Amino acid sequence: MKQLTIIFAFMVLWGCQEATETTNPFEDFNTNKEMADRAYNLFEAGDLENMAAMWSEDMFWSPANTNDSLSKDQWKQAMKGWHAEFENFKFSDRQYYPGVDEEFVPNGSVRVYGTWSSTHKATGKNTETKYYAVIEYDENNLGKGTMEWFDLGGVFDQVEDEEEE
């Protein structure tokens, strides 16, 4: 009888625990993956204002080949700079994967792989570079941070190398 009382008490205590909310860890990733894809489409189309609206005002940007954390205004100026110098942007071979937290559980961030190609306006020379980024999102599915890796110097080397030929 004593064992039955202990088992019953355990069941009551266990049953009184607060229900924990279970969520699909891929739900945020799937939403944010679509946001990332849309942002890259807007960049290709040169619609930088609508692209910028997809990021929070206090976002940070870590551009390729730096350890900097720059502001949204600096990020917007850089995007305008790319469009001032290049055209015919195309982001191909796109692949999106979930970012993970310290326990390797998807955390809503998106890892992006692909290949950027464009045409240098002044020379008409074509460029191409492999690209990797991690985009972090806030609770409103706005980008709150973008970290990019690609061969920035290699893009300009392609223009210079072809100019010398």
N, C-alpha and C positions, 0 to 999 in steps of 0.2 A: 504494500500500500504506500509505503514511504517513497519507493521508486516511482510509482504512478503519480504521486503528488509533485515530485521533482520534475518529471517529464511534462506534466500539465503546466507547472509554473514556467518552465523554459518556453513552452509553446506560447503561453500568454505574453511573456516578455518579448519574444521574437516577433510575435504578431503585432505588437504595439510599436514597432520601429516605424519611423516616418518612411513613407514611400519615396523612393528615389526616382527622379525623372529619368526615364531611359530615352535616349535620342539616338538616331542613326548618325554615327560619326561621319558618314559620307554625304549627309544632306547638305551641310554648309559647303563642302567641297564642290558638289555638283552645281550648286547655285553660283559659287564664286568662279568656277571654271567657265561658266557661260558669261560671266561678267568680264573675265580676262579675255576671252575670245572676242567679245564685242569691242573691248577697248582696242585690241590690235586691229580689228577691222576699221575702226574709226581713225586710227593712226594712218593706216594704208590710204584711206580716203582723204586724209588731210583735215579731218573734222576735229581739230585739237580742242576746241571749246567743249564739245560734248564729251570728248574723251576725258578732259580735266574734271568735268562734273562727276565722274565716276570715282573720284578720290576725295577723301576728307581734306578739309582745309589745313589740318595739322599733320598731314602725311610727311613721311621722310622718304628720301630717294638716295640710294647709294649707287652712283653710276659705275660703269665698267672701269676697271683698272684703278680704283681708288678705295679708300676706307672712309670716305666722307659720308656724312648724313646731311643732305641738303633739303631745302624747303620746297614746298609746292611751287612757289613762284620761280625758283631756280630750275626746277624740273620742267615747268611750262616753257621757260625761255630756251632750254636745251632742245625740247621737242620742236619748237619753232625754228631753231637753228638747223636741225636736221632737214626740215622742209625747205629752208631757204637755200641750202646747198645741194639737196638731192631731190629726185622725183621718182615716180613709178615704183613706189615701195611695195614689196610683196613679202609676206611672212608665210613661208611654206613649211611643209613637214612638221606641222604643229603637233606637239604632244603635251598633254596636261596630266600631272600626277598630284596626288594629295601630299601636302606637307604634313609633318607629324610633330607631336610634342616630345618631351623627354622620355616618355614611355612608349613611343612609336605608335601613338594613337592619332589618327587624322585630326588636325586642329583647325581646319577651314582654310588654311593657306594653300596656295597653288604653286607648284613647281612647273615651269614652262620651258620647253625645249623647242627649237626650230631653226630655220635658216632665213635670214633677212637678205633680200636683194634689192638693189636700187640702181638708179642712174645718176651720175654726177652731172649737175646742170651745166657747169662751165665747160666740161670736156666731152660730155656725152658718153663717158666711160661707164661700164657696168661694174657693180661691186656685189660681193656676196660674203656673208660671214655667218658662222654658227653662233647660236644665241642660247643663253640660259638665264632664267630669272626666277626669283621667289617673290610672290606677291602676298602680303598679309592683308587681311580684311577685318573690319570692325563688325560690331553687332548689327549694323545697318547694311552690311554687304558693300560698304565703300572701301576702296583701297586705302590702307593706312600706312603701308610701307612697300617699297619696291627696291629690290636688290638685283642688279644686273651684272652679267659676266659675258663679255664677248671681246674679240680682238679689235679694239678701237683703232689702234695704229695700223692694223692690217687693212682696214677699210680704206684709209687714206694712202697706204702703200700701193694698193691696187690702182688707184687713180694716178699716182706718181709713176709707178712702173710702166703703165701703159702710155703715159705722156712721153716718157723717154724713148720709147721704141720708134 
